[in-house]
Amino acid sequence: MAVITKITTQQKNQDRFNVFIDYGNGKGEEFAFSVDSDVLIKFQLKKGMELDDFSFLEIQYQDDIRKAYNLAVNYLARKMRSKKEIEDYLVQKEVDEPVINEVIHRLTEQKYINDQEYAVAFVRTQANTTDKGPNVVKMELKEKGVPEGILLEALDEFRFEQQIEKAGKITEKFYQKNAKESAKIKKQKLEQLLLRKGYSYEVINIVVNEPGELAQDDDEMEAVRFQGEKAHRKYAHLDGYEYQQKIKQALYRKGFSMDLIERFLKEKED
């Protein structure tokens, strides 16, 4: 029967203890294992205590749980995490599945893990601090392992009016950056941008077609002049019909109407 001969505090970690045992094999005292202070207290480990094989296994299992628990708590201390994020983190730390299950159970009971509260907080943060739309936020919550029912309920926090407001700001910046494009091209590019950002077609239609958002006639004429001059520099070596056809093709591909193109060519001719 193995007998505990000495228990000492670790120098680098005052919450862990080294346990020394005499196995009765003639080798005398040997270092056997280390344990967390909670495990030490739970099993009432002390000098002179006898340990059998089952006790060794149970102590080791409980200590593994305690170490994994401490890892998870430290990971949670940085910010809120979903259940799956904690599980993935512990897997990365090479923690065994039974130990992970026990840690998740304890953290859930102690309300350190709550996917519903996590999802609501995540949606609010993304809605208030980023330009992401609800579809992207939903995808990110799925990747974090939040169940469908919970994430759909949490997305109610992303109010429709807020989506319109955020999409409107993206639209405003987009038009400032792409002022020299045709209205048709701008609209196509903006719709694609808002889709990538995670906004619904309903929101996109409201923002893109809002009165005054798309370029007015004067702005469109300024844009066709800008693009037309670029085309002119490219085809200035051509004459007559061939020159006009090349200019028309280039500007039409840029999304300008034939009426605007004809007006530009008349200006050049004059």
C-alpha positions, 0 to 999 in steps of 0.5 A: 500500500502506498503511503503519503510521506510529504506534501509541499507547496510548489514554489511557482504556484502557491495553489498547487501541492507536490505529493510524495509517496513511499510505495513500499518497494524499498526505494523510499520516498518518491514524488508521485503527483501534484494537485490543486488546493481544492483537490487536496482539501476534497480528498483530505490528503495528508502525511501518513495517508494510505492510497490504493490504485482507485484513489490514485485514478480518482485524484488524478481525474479530479485534478485534471478537471480542476486544471481544465476548469482553471484554464476555462475560467482564465479564457472566459476572463478576457471576454464572454464565450460560447459553449462551443468556443470553450470546448474548442479551446480545451480540445486545443489544450489537449484536454480529454472529452470526459473532463471537458464535459464535466468542466462545461457542466460546472461552468453552466451550473455556475452561469459562467456559460450562457449561450443566450446571454452571450448571443444577445451581447454579441449581437448588440456589440456587432450592431453598435461597433461595426458596419456588419449586417444581421446576416453576417452576424448570424453566420458568425454566431453559427460558427461559434456554435450558438443554436439556431433558435437562440441566435434568431431570438438574439438577432431581434436586438438588431433593430430594423431602423438601426440596419437602415441607418448603418446601411445608409452610412455605408451608402454615403461613404460609397457614393463619395468614393465612387462619384465618377462611376455611372449611376447604374454601375454605382447601384450594382456595386453598392448592392453587392457591397451591402449584400457582402456586409450582411444586409437583406434585400429589403434593407438594400432596396430601401437604401439604394432607392431612397430619393436623393441617394442616387446621382442626379442628372448633373452628377451623372453628366459629370461622371460621363465626362470623366469616363469619356475623357479617359476613353477619348485619350485611349481612342484619340488616334481614331477618326470619325465613325470608328472613334464614335463607336469605340467611345460609345461602346466604352461608356455603355459598358460603364453603365451610362445611357445612350442619351448621356453618351450622345450628349458627351460626344456632342460636347466633344464635337462642339 
